[in-house]
């Protein structure tokens, strides 16, 4: 994402902050500088700072580097290595031959929507009648339901394939069988107490499997199913499905390593040249240059728009945007999603103010923040929880109180498994599920006080205080004079960036300040011009304007690299994560 896009994204998504100062132990960032670079077998042609980044990520030999930058041709892996895939393919082959009508039931987020589109397009291309089904977040809630099964069965569906859900739908799968409907589950969430009695459950996380990569998301597993089906039929699968797999993989924040890295790299190339009218219309409405699409473009500009339908409207609108062949329909849907995204921003800003005040009212903060209110909308509770985690550096659960039952979303810090915390309160819950870093639950409203106290007690015991200290991990120290074209090329070669392959964080110590200026409606942002040993750059610090001391002449900078389109193609800027006056 370039400088213009970053400023635009921050200005719209992060209006001027009115946060009051909060006194929390460890609130100030602690920089964790890397150890001196030890022995490695990388070529001397690799710049020292880049070598430090690579070695820190376990890439310390030419072979590992080559495998990372240019994955071997064994990718994507043979889908038959996923336990149960052969049973799924036999059932689908029979369905194709018999002309059965298949329902594809997905989750209402980007991962579920794109996975549903992958399977629906893949089956439709084989001539199979397909009915996609994405539940309404408020009216139906998360996961396969008896009502959805009834709706699909009434339309003649005899086989349901789940996407990004279903691994805990024991009762619902049994109900489907009673209705004469088979179920194939594709889900990447952790199973609990076995798996449902479905035709099969495709999930590399099921104990006993030997698939070489367990961190596929829902869309990734959907792609593997279609890849396997087309291999089974002796036909090539459509490379355009990689566009959808990349969108879901990036949006679901799974590690961008191994097969996920392959799916995203190939998918980003396809996204830059997409023929889908819906994506082209979305690019236009979001002012996205297809040539500059990266994983961060997907994360900050594309995913929020696709997710807005599931948060505040009907997720089928996003599905139709991705799958339509009509430019007219695409334009109308892109406009609708743009409006929903603007509404989502406004609702989120209002909800965050309420949430922040509730946290302030707690006084001394517990190890986990659990807040509830009738004014919260379940569609944005996860976003609010995420912002609370960023601000207070501790797990957070935001409960939308809705009547007899309330719905919550939680987000966490790397050192704490929030799904396990919810599981410890399973006896209080109607349902729960998710990952170590993001999970959700439904709870009787009357049980909220007990849930809060149980979660706080669990967290106080399970989470060590040092985990709450905000530490900024520096990958490498670099002199700005060494931040040249070659170093930038190496950094770009490490893309796509995301979980388990984060954009490298560099530190430059003792840079000279040439000029500074405040930006933003409330002057909340800061722009610096800095120089060190001949290297001169623009540095941008968002929402850090109040931290600037005008007399500062030399600064230590912690930053990532971003494009600076103001200064021409190929120019770069420093996106400051933190800065401080240099000590010498």
Secondary structure as GFF3:
##gff-version 3
##sequence-region A 1 584
A	DSSP	alpha_helix	3	13	.	.	.	ID=ss1
A	DSSP	beta_strand	30	32	.	.	.	ID=ss2
A	DSSP	alpha_helix	48	56	.	.	.	ID=ss3
A	DSSP	alpha_helix	62	69	.	.	.	ID=ss4
A	DSSP	three_ten_helix	79	81	.	.	.	ID=ss5
A	DSSP	alpha_helix	85	98	.	.	.	ID=ss6
A	DSSP	beta_strand	101	106	.	.	.	ID=ss7
A	DSSP	alpha_helix	110	124	.	.	.	ID=ss8
A	DSSP	beta_strand	130	134	.	.	.	ID=ss9
A	DSSP	alpha_helix	146	154	.	.	.	ID=ss10
A	DSSP	beta_strand	157	163	.	.	.	ID=ss11
A	DSSP	alpha_helix	170	178	.	.	.	ID=ss12
A	DSSP	beta_strand	182	186	.	.	.	ID=ss13
A	DSSP	beta_strand	200	202	.	.	.	ID=ss14
A	DSSP	alpha_helix	218	233	.	.	.	ID=ss15
A	DSSP	alpha_helix	241	251	.	.	.	ID=ss16
A	DSSP	alpha_helix	258	272	.	.	.	ID=ss17
A	DSSP	alpha_helix	277	286	.	.	.	ID=ss18
A	DSSP	three_ten_helix	290	292	.	.	.	ID=ss19
A	DSSP	alpha_helix	295	297	.	.	.	ID=ss20
A	DSSP	pi_helix	298	302	.	.	.	ID=ss21
A	DSSP	alpha_helix	303	312	.	.	.	ID=ss22
A	DSSP	alpha_helix	316	323	.	.	.	ID=ss23
A	DSSP	alpha_helix	327	361	.	.	.	ID=ss24
A	DSSP	beta_strand	368	373	.	.	.	ID=ss25
A	DSSP	alpha_helix	378	392	.	.	.	ID=ss26
A	DSSP	beta_strand	395	401	.	.	.	ID=ss27
A	DSSP	beta_strand	405	411	.	.	.	ID=ss28
A	DSSP	alpha_helix	418	423	.	.	.	ID=ss29
A	DSSP	three_ten_helix	426	428	.	.	.	ID=ss30
A	DSSP	beta_strand	429	434	.	.	.	ID=ss31
A	DSSP	beta_strand	438	444	.	.	.	ID=ss32
A	DSSP	three_ten_helix	445	447	.	.	.	ID=ss33
A	DSSP	alpha_helix	448	462	.	.	.	ID=ss34
A	DSSP	three_ten_helix	465	468	.	.	.	ID=ss35
A	DSSP	beta_strand	471	473	.	.	.	ID=ss36
A	DSSP	beta_strand	476	477	.	.	.	ID=ss37
A	DSSP	three_ten_helix	480	482	.	.	.	ID=ss38
A	DSSP	alpha_helix	485	493	.	.	.	ID=ss39
A	DSSP	beta_strand	506	519	.	.	.	ID=ss40
A	DSSP	beta_strand	525	532	.	.	.	ID=ss41
A	DSSP	beta_strand	535	541	.	.	.	ID=ss42
A	DSSP	three_ten_helix	545	547	.	.	.	ID=ss43
A	DSSP	beta_strand	554	563	.	.	.	ID=ss44
A	DSSP	three_ten_helix	565	567	.	.	.	ID=ss45
A	DSSP	beta_strand	572	581	.	.	.	ID=ss46
###
